[in-house]
């Protein structure tokens, strides 16, 4: 599958790799561009339906809450239970992927969660809804951390901010398309005796199961098995990745000699990454789950179609911001400030939405919050692998993702409780803004190096 519109045919980076001459750099850029064309478009499509199955409950809630008699707390609890299952099974799933291989494991879990998500159409009470969302969380748990690990097998870190952005724009694209289309799907209410929200789960769940079958024939586990790369291209990519692994293992002083795997996974560094991601993920959950209902609160008379179209606007802004900011981060080879600033902008956006009474300013605040948080996420996932040894990378990424996603589990419950308590979303927005500021402060002390400083350290060690 040629993914040219998503993974531009031009080379991803704007400069040569460490220690490479002009011809080596051009060859490396050619290989990365080829890998991008082959993988990023397909991974984008997989993530599109993965994220759609995760957030479609937010759109379904426009009518499902009334049909099933759900309070704000009960509706939030359905998403909280999804994330509890998602967190609990994320680490085992990534361990299975590392052992079984990406092709088999990702294909299998996609089929499973597609069927589980489709089955949500049969929810008939709060209890059955909770059970079905738990099943979706269990089966989908390994997808995102698994793909993030898979990306490290194919893209050296210097290229990964833009690669991550091109892959992760599936989240705002999904939210935008889902927002625009879900209003129309909900309008199918009564067709063939089904509610609109039942059609939503049916039409948006089955494609994941179908794509799972395609994964078995399309993905390769590692570059060495890629039939679409020639021998020279495989060698170039392997050398670039080997250089990165050497760089990642640089801090081998007497203070850090051969730590045990467990001690590395519970180290202060991993805890800081997990805490920063926890603070960030709260806003990601806020945008994904509550945006339709927040927009609806601007005008109680707005139709579901109007709400869907309006909820798509922040996602369009997010797509542009993610691509531009990821490209800038790769060009500057700087990560820390490119992570902190979007988090602070996102916090400012929630404050605008919370304190303003003007719908245009409130919508602008949602746009800023969405663009800042998703952009920060794409930059965030370029950083943890350099703080982990190669042997700890698979489990470490899953630990950070799982721990951080406790924020996804708490956010719907906390925001739902605050909304029931105050009859407004303002308190929930302030909660999300405060966590973003705390998260930015944690990022400030993370051991995130620029590539230039890592290269200097590598050269020093080589001498």
C-alpha positions in Angstrom: 0.0 0.0 0.0 1.5 3.4 -1.1 0.8 5.9 1.6 2.1 9.0 -0.3 -0.6 11.4 0.9 0.2 10.7 4.5 3.9 9.8 4.5 5.2 12.4 2.0 7.6 11.0 -0.6 10.3 13.5 0.5 12.8 12.3 3.1 11.6 12.7 6.6 14.7 14.4 8.1 16.3 17.6 7.1 19.8 16.7 7.9 22.3 13.8 7.8 22.4 11.1 10.5 25.2 11.0 13.0 28.6 10.4 11.4 27.2 9.9 7.9 28.7 11.5 4.8 26.6 13.1 2.1 26.1 9.9 0.1 25.3 7.8 3.2 22.9 10.5 4.4 21.0 10.5 1.1 20.8 6.7 1.1 19.5 6.7 4.6 16.9 9.3 3.8 15.9 7.3 0.8 15.4 4.2 2.9 13.4 6.0 5.6 11.2 7.6 2.9 10.5 4.1 1.5 9.8 2.7 4.9 7.4 5.6 5.5 5.5 5.1 2.3 5.1 1.4 3.0 4.3 1.5 6.7 2.9 4.8 7.9 -0.2 4.9 5.7 -1.2 1.4 6.7 -0.5 2.0 10.4 -2.5 5.2 10.2 -5.5 3.3 8.9 -5.1 0.7 11.8 -4.9 3.5 14.4 -7.8 5.3 12.8 -10.2 2.4 13.5 -8.5 1.6 16.9 -9.1 5.1 18.1 -12.6 5.2 16.6 -13.5 2.1 18.6 -12.1 3.8 21.7 -13.9 7.2 21.4 -17.2 6.3 19.6 -18.8 5.9 23.0 -18.5 9.7 23.3 -20.7 10.2 20.3 -23.0 7.4 21.2 -23.5 9.1 24.5 -25.5 11.8 22.9 -28.5 9.4 22.7 -27.3 6.3 24.5 -27.3 8.0 28.0 -31.0 8.6 27.7 -31.9 5.2 26.2 -30.0 3.3 28.9 -30.8 5.7 31.7 -27.2 6.6 32.5 -26.1 9.4 34.8 -22.9 11.4 34.1 -21.1 9.2 36.6 -22.3 6.0 35.1 -21.4 7.1 31.6 -17.9 8.1 32.8 -17.6 4.8 34.6 -18.0 2.9 31.3 -14.9 4.6 30.0 -13.1 4.3 33.3 -13.6 0.5 33.2 -12.4 0.4 29.6 -9.1 2.0 30.7 -8.7 -0.1 33.8 -8.8 -3.2 31.5 -6.6 -1.4 29.0 -4.0 -0.6 31.6 -4.0 -4.1 33.2 -3.4 -5.9 29.9 -1.1 -3.4 28.2 2.2 -4.8 29.6 1.3 -8.5 29.0 0.2 -7.6 25.5 3.5 -5.9 24.7 5.4 -8.9 26.1 3.4 -11.2 23.9 4.2 -8.9 20.9 7.9 -9.0 21.6 7.7 -12.8 21.8 5.2 -13.7 19.0 5.9 -10.8 16.6 4.0 -7.7 15.5 2.3 -9.3 12.5 0.6 -12.1 14.3 -0.2 -10.3 17.6 -1.5 -7.1 16.2 -3.7 -8.9 13.6 -5.1 -11.1 16.4 -6.0 -8.4 18.8 -7.5 -6.2 16.0 -9.9 -9.0 15.1 -10.8 -9.5 18.8 -11.4 -5.9 19.7 -13.3 -5.2 16.4 -15.8 -8.0 17.4 -16.0 -6.7 21.0 -16.6 -3.2 19.9 -19.3 -4.3 17.5 -21.0 -6.3 20.3 -21.4 -3.0 22.3 -24.5 -2.4 20.2 -26.2 -5.1 22.3 -25.7 -3.2 25.6 -29.1 -3.1 27.3 -28.2 -1.8 30.8 -25.3 -0.1 32.6 -24.0 -3.5 33.7 -23.9 -5.0 30.1 -22.3 -1.7 28.9 -19.6 -2.0 31.5 -18.8 -5.6 30.6 -18.6 -4.9 26.9 -16.3 -1.9 27.3 -14.1 -4.0 29.6 -13.8 -6.5 26.7 -12.8 -3.8 24.3 -10.2 -2.5 26.8 -8.7 -6.0 27.2 -8.4 -6.7 23.5 -7.3 -3.3 22.4 -4.7 -2.8 25.2 -1.7 -3.9 23.2 -2.2 -1.9 20.1 -0.8 1.5 20.7 2.2 0.5 22.9 2.8 -2.4 20.5 2.9 0.0 17.5 5.1 2.5 19.4 7.5 -0.4 20.0 7.2 -1.5 16.4 8.1 2.0 15.2 11.4 1.8 17.1 12.3 -1.3 14.9 11.9 0.7 11.7 12.6 4.4 12.4 15.8 5.8 14.1 15.0 8.4 16.8 16.2 11.3 14.7 13.3 10.6 12.2 10.7 9.6 14.6 9.0 12.9 15.7 7.6 13.4 12.2 6.9 9.7 11.7 5.1 9.6 15.0 3.1 12.7 14.0 2.1 11.2 10.6 1.0 8.1 12.4 -0.7 9.8 15.4 -2.6 12.3 13.3 -5.0 9.3 13.1 -6.3 10.4 16.5 -7.5 13.9 15.5 -8.4 12.7 12.0 -10.5 10.0 13.6 -12.1 12.5 16.0 -12.8 14.9 13.1 -14.3 12.3 10.7 -16.0 10.6 13.6 -17.5 13.8 14.8 -18.8 14.7 11.3 -20.1 11.3 10.4 -21.4 10.1 13.8 -24.2 12.7 13.7 -25.4 11.3 10.5 -25.1 7.7 11.7 -27.1 8.6 14.8 -29.8 9.8 12.4 -30.3 6.1 11.4 -32.2 5.8 14.6 -35.1 3.3 14.0 -33.7 1.8 10.8 -34.2 -2.0 10.9 -35.4 -1.6 14.5 -32.0 -0.4 15.8 -31.1 2.7 17.8 -28.8 5.3 16.2 -26.0 4.5 18.8 -26.4 0.8 17.9 -25.7 1.5 14.3 -22.7 3.5 15.4 -21.0 0.6 17.2 -21.9 -1.8 14.4 -20.6 0.3 11.5 -17.4 1.5 13.3 -16.5 -1.8 15.0 -16.5 -4.3 12.1 -13.8 -2.7 10.0 -11.2 -3.3 12.7 -11.9 -7.1 12.5 -11.5 -7.0 8.7 -8.3 -5.0 9.0 -6.9 -7.5 11.5 -7.0 -10.2 8.7 -5.2 -7.9 6.3 -2.4 -7.3 8.9 -1.3 -11.0 8.6 -0.4 -10.5 5.0 1.0 -6.9 5.1 3.2 -6.3 8.1 6.7 -7.7 8.5 8.1 -8.1 12.0 11.6 -6.6 11.4 13.4 -4.9 8.5 15.4 -8.1 7.8 12.2 -9.8 6.7 11.0 -7.0 4.5 10.8 -8.3 0.9 10.1 -4.8 -0.3 13.6 -3.6 0.8 16.7 -4.7 -1.2 19.9 -5.8 0.5 21.6 -2.4 0.5 18.5 -0.7 1.9 18.3 -3.3 4.7 21.9 -2.8 5.5 21.6 1.0 5.6 18.6 0.8 7.9 20.2 -1.8 10.2 23.3 0.4 10.5 21.3 3.5 11.4 19.3 1.5 14.1 22.5 -0.1 15.4 24.1 3.3 15.9 21.0 4.4 17.8 21.1 1.4 20.1 24.8 2.1 20.8 23.9 5.7 21.6 21.0 4.6 23.8 23.3 2.4 25.9 25.8 5.2 26.4 25.3 5.9 30.1 27.4 2.9 31.2 29.3 4.4 34.0 30.2 2.7 37.3 27.0 4.2 38.7 24.8 2.5 36.1 26.5 -0.8 35.3 24.1 -3.6 34.4 21.1 -2.8 36.4 18.5 -5.5 36.7 15.5 -5.2 34.4 13.1 -4.7 37.3 15.2 -1.9 38.9 15.3 -0.2 35.5 11.6 -0.3 35.1 10.9 1.2 38.5 13.7 3.7 38.3 13.0 7.4 39.1 13.4 8.1 35.4 10.7 5.8 34.3 8.4 7.0 37.1 8.9 10.6 35.9 8.0 9.6 32.3 4.9 7.8 33.5 3.9 10.8 35.7 4.3 13.2 32.8 2.3 11.0 30.5 -0.4 10.6 33.2 -0.8 14.4 33.3 -0.9 14.6 29.5 -3.3 11.7 29.0 -6.0 13.3 31.1 -6.4 16.0 28.5 -6.3 13.4 25.7 -9.2 11.6 27.4 -11.0 14.9 27.9 -10.8 15.7 24.2 -11.7 12.2 23.1 -14.6 11.5 25.4 -16.2 14.8 26.4 -15.8 17.1 23.4 -19.2 16.3 21.8 -20.9 16.9 25.2 -18.9 20.1 25.9 -19.8 21.5 22.5 -23.5 20.5 23.1 -23.4 22.5 26.4 -22.7 25.6 24.4 -26.2 25.4 22.9 -28.8 23.0 24.2 -30.8 23.5 21.0 -28.0 22.4 18.6 -28.8 19.2 16.6 -26.5 16.1 16.8 -25.4 16.8 13.2 -24.4 20.4 14.2 -22.6 19.2 17.3 -20.7 16.6 15.2 -19.6 19.2 12.6 -18.5 21.7 15.3 -16.6 19.0 17.2 -14.6 18.3 14.1 -13.1 21.8 14.0 -10.6 21.3 16.9 -9.3 18.1 15.2 -8.6 19.9 12.0 -6.5 22.4 13.9 -4.8 19.5 15.6 -3.8 17.8 12.4 -2.0 20.9 11.1 -0.3 21.5 14.4 1.0 17.9 14.8 2.6 17.7 11.3 4.2 21.2 11.6 5.5 20.8 15.2 6.8 17.3 14.6 8.7 18.4 11.5 10.1 21.4 13.5 11.2 19.1 16.4 13.1 16.8 14.0 14.7 19.8 12.1 15.8 21.4 15.4 16.6 18.0 16.9 15.1 19.3 20.2 12.5 17.5 22.3 12.1 19.0 25.7 10.8 22.4 24.8 8.8 21.0 21.9 7.0 18.8 24.6 6.6 21.4 27.3 5.2 24.3 25.3 2.3 22.4 23.7 1.3 21.1 27.2 1.2 24.7 28.5 -0.7 25.9 25.5 -3.2 23.1 26.0 -3.7 24.2 29.7 -4.3 27.8 28.5 -7.0 26.4 26.1 -8.9 24.7 28.8 -8.8 27.9 30.9 -10.3 29.9 28.0 -13.1 27.3 27.6 -13.8 27.2 31.4 -13.8 31.0 32.1 -15.3 32.4 28.9 -19.1 32.5 28.2 -18.6 33.4 24.5 -19.0 30.3 22.3 -16.3 31.4 19.8 -13.7 31.8 22.6 -14.8 28.5 24.1 -14.4 26.7 20.8 -11.0 28.4 20.3 -10.0 27.1 23.7 -10.9 23.5 22.8 -8.9 23.9 19.5 -5.9 25.0 21.5 -6.3 22.3 24.1 -6.7 19.6 21.5 -3.8 20.8 19.3 -1.5 21.2 22.2 -2.1 17.8 23.8 -2.0 15.7 20.7 1.1 17.5 19.5 2.8 16.9 22.9 1.9 13.2 22.7 3.7 12.7 19.3 6.8 14.4 20.7 6.6 12.6 24.0 7.0 9.2 22.4 10.3 10.1 20.8 11.9 10.3 24.3 11.4 7.3 26.6 13.4 4.8 24.5 16.6 6.8 25.0 16.1 6.5 28.8 15.8 2.7 28.6 18.2 0.0 27.6 17.3 -1.9 24.5 16.4 -5.0 26.5 13.9 -2.9 28.7 12.3 -1.0 25.8 9.4 -3.3 25.1 8.2 -3.6 28.7 9.3 0.0 29.6 7.2 1.6 26.9 4.2 -0.5 28.0 4.8 0.4 31.7 4.9 4.1 30.8 1.8 3.8 28.6 -0.1 1.8 31.1 0.7 4.0 34.1 0.0 7.1 32.1 -3.3 5.8 31.0 -4.5 5.7 34.6 -5.3 9.3 33.7 -7.6 8.0 30.9 -9.3 5.9 33.5 -9.7 8.6 36.1 -10.7 11.5 33.8 -14.1 10.3 32.7 -15.1 9.4 36.2 -13.7 12.6 37.8 -15.2 14.9 35.1 -18.5 13.0 35.2 -18.7 13.4 39.0 -17.7 17.1 38.8 -20.4 17.7 36.1 -23.1 16.0 38.2 -21.9 18.0 41.2 -21.7 21.5 39.5 -24.0 21.0 36.5 -21.1 22.4 34.4 -17.9 21.2 32.7 -15.8 24.1 34.1 -14.5 22.3 37.1 -13.5 19.3 34.9 -11.7 21.7 32.6 -9.8 23.3 35.5 -8.8 19.8 36.7 -7.3 19.0 33.2 -5.5 22.3 33.0 -3.9 21.9 36.4 -2.6 18.5 35.5 -1.1 19.8 32.3 0.9 22.4 34.2 2.1 19.8 36.7 3.1 17.6 33.7 5.1 20.3 32.0 7.0 20.9 35.3 7.8 17.1 35.3 9.0 17.3 31.7 11.4 20.1 32.7 13.4 17.6 34.8 13.2 14.6 32.5 16.5 13.3 31.1 15.6 14.3 27.5 18.7 15.1 25.4 18.9 16.8 22.1 20.4 14.7 19.4 23.4 17.1 19.2 24.3 16.4 22.8 23.9 12.7 22.4 26.2 12.8 19.4 28.8 14.7 21.4 28.6 12.1 24.1 29.0 9.3 21.6 32.0 10.9 20.1 33.5 11.5 23.5 33.0 7.8 24.5 34.5 6.7 21.2 37.6 8.7 21.9 
